[in-house]
Amino acid sequence: MNEQQYDAMKTLIYELMIGMRCVEQFPFRLRRIIRDEFSDRSIGSTLYEDVYNANLRICERLGVEEDADIDILIDSMLQIAKHLSMQMFEYGKQSDELFHIFLDEG
């Protein structure tokens, strides 16, 4: 697998995890491993609903339909989460090495 294919795979996994793509459209073997982390009653869904409702309350207090600064905060946090997800994927590739480092340090 070349670097472009690898990056596409990471992106696909991320998009499946956040519900951007429907996991049901992919082979069963993939669906067994990757799930939509924002499906009904999931922690992702609950937290996203909290963010959405907090955004509505703040906008209501400000007397506006939406606020650009709130949108920047939310979008930036989503970008941070995506960055961390991609990094965790990279760390996962090195999990055996990391495991041994932690064992040696402990």
ABEGO torsion letter per residue (X at the ends): XBAAAAAAAAAAAAAAAAGABBAAABBAAAAAABBBAABBGBAAAAAAAAAAAAAAAAAAAAGBABBAAAAAAAAAAAAAAAAAAAAAAAAAAAAAAAAAAAAAAX
